[in-house]
Amino acid sequence: MKLNVVVALCALFTLTQQASSGEKCTCDVRNTEKEFPHGKLKTVENNVKDCNSRITSQKVLELESLLLGLKLRLHQLNKDVSVLEKEDDGQLYGVLNLYVIENEMVEINQLIDKLNGTTLRHQLLTADSIHQLEELKIEMQELEQFDTMQVVRGRLDNQRLKNDLNLCRKGLTSAAPIQLKYGTCPLGHVQNITGPRVYTEGEYPGSYSYGAWGRDPKPEAGKESWYWLVMLTSRNRYSNYVRLYSGLSALISGVSVPGNVEIHSSNPTTNTIQGPNVVLYGGVLYYNCYNEYSICRFNLTGKSITKLELTKGTRYNSKGNFCHLEECYPFTDLDLATDESGVWVIYTTNQDFGNLVLSKVEDEPLRLGQTWYTSVYKQSVTNTFMACGILYATRYVSKNLEEIFYSFDTTTGKENFNVGIFMNKMAANVLSLNYSPVDQMLHAYCDSHMVSYKVLFE
């Protein structure tokens, strides 16, 4: 064993023994390897962070939104010119039409200028990033020469194996998630949240503070890329419609096709939406019915409504809200959630003294399935979501930070009060959270802003 150590050291050091005329013996140890450039490694790490911070999906979405907006305005301009050619009376009507067309041309020119500026910035960013990546590659190759124990190479090999495994897993799954019985999800526990990946105010900037948005985990054929949005248009408490978008770019640029699907012409009234905690699943909208401790299920195609009354004693009408130290979020008594297995409802009752209660919402017929009781107080929580049959709860840390601090596993019944996953916020209040198993994204509605985060599993 000692021999092995000596051989390994000899590979790195030169040992010289010096004996004096007396009884003393000294050893001179010289390192024959080059000194490791710690400063250079730090520079490389800083350059990587800088590169990651400058290249974001938001920049790509910004360009897509501008192109889509230009396409729509050109289409409208073409229609208006056609109308003028056909119906110009040479008098007041023609003058008004020309004035409208002139305004449209001004808007189009402004949009083109903005698009040119954005394109130029992207070109410069791309060129600079390519140059920076080439430099990083050279620097990393130089640093690898100091990896005499092959530690870095081993880590790289492990990372390649992990990437291959992830590709294999993705190949075994379809674009739409497989509907699983709760507790059988292969993804495991949430390990981290990264992002934000998307940040937009959509077509009504600053108008509606409370709402929810996301994707349908079980979309109808042809609607796989659609997004939905519910804004509480009456006193930040009530709504009577859901707004649909054909894709993420359409949502960001505010082009709603097919538009609103109305539940009722009045707002609020019986069976309309109360509170921001809404989900869409299988072409059906689930939400807290107005002025009731019931779940409403609104079919977007057939326009039919089915109701499910919860347990007597369920707190509603802002008596069992999500809260933090400074305020409570009104009418957040019932929180609907989706994951790989379907729809869930999170609420509290008088019998449970305000602690969170979780129930599976079963379909055909609409009913409550299995129910779980937790020991976390609902008003100490700001929001909840489900992923892989596990309930996660968040709490307010600061205006810029939210923490996923709690989880409840429906398979084992185990609670964890020390999850410790932090989310960077774009606005102070997270009014709703919806997990999308289609792409493992977490969609948040925050003070009229729509934000999404990537969910990473173990």
NORJORA-V59579 format. One record per backbone hydrogen bond with DSSP energy under -1.0 kcal/mol. NH is the residue of the N-H (numbers start at 1). CO is the residue of the C=O. Records with the same first field share a line. If there is no record, write none. Layout:
# NORJORA-V59579
NH=CO + CO
This chain:
# NORJORA-V59579
5=1
6=2
7=3
8=4
9=5
10=6
11=7
12=9
13=9
14=30
16=28
18=26
20=24
26=18
28=16
30=14
32=12
38=36
41=37
42=38
43=39
44=40
45=41
46=42
47=43
48=44
49=45
50=46
51=47
52=48
53=49
54=50
55=51
61=57
62=58
63=59
64=60
65=61
66=62
67=63
68=64
69=65
70=66
71=67
72=68
73=69
74=70
75=71
76=72
77=73
78=74
79=75
80=76
81=77
82=78
83=79
84=80
85=81
86=82
87=83
88=84
95=91
96=92
97=93
98=94
99=95
100=96
101=97
102=98
103=99
104=100
105=101
106=102
107=103
108=104
109=105
110=106
111=107
112=108
113=109
114=110
115=111
116=112
117=113
118=114
119=115
120=116
121=117
122=118
123=119
124=120
125=121
126=122
127=123
128=124
129=125
130=126
131=127
132=128
133=129
134=130
135=131
136=132
137=133
138=134
139=135
140=136
141=137
142=138
143=139
144=140
146=143
147=144
148=146
150=147
154=150
155=151
156=152
157=153
158=154
159=155
160=156
161=157
162=158
163=159
164=160
165=161
166=162
167=163
168=164
169=165
170=166
171=167
172=168
173=170
180=340
184=181
191=456
192=456
194=454
197=452
198=452
200=450
207=204
212=230
214=228
223=220
226=223
227=245
228=214
229=243
230=212
232=210
233=231
234=238
237=234
238=234
239=273
242=261
243=229
244=259
245=227
251=247
252=248
253=249
254=250
255=250
261=242
263=240
264=240
272=269
273=239
274=288
275=237
278=276
279=286
281=284
285=298
286=279
287=296
289=294
290=272
292=289
295=308
296=287
297=306
298=285
299=304
300=283
303=299
306=297
308=295
310=293
314=311
315=348
323=381
324=327
329=322
335=346
337=344
339=342
344=337
345=359
346=335
347=357
350=313
353=350
354=349
355=352
356=376
357=347
358=372
359=345
360=370
361=343
362=367
367=362
369=360
372=358
374=356
378=354
380=377
381=378
382=394
385=392
387=390
390=387
391=408
392=385
393=406
394=383
395=403
397=401
398=401
402=423
403=395
404=421
405=393 + 403
406=393
407=416
408=391
409=414
410=389
413=409
416=407
419=405
421=404
423=402
425=400
431=445
434=443
436=441
440=436
441=436
442=453
443=434
444=451
445=432
446=449
448=209
449=446
450=200
451=444
452=198
453=442
454=194
455=440
456=192
458=189
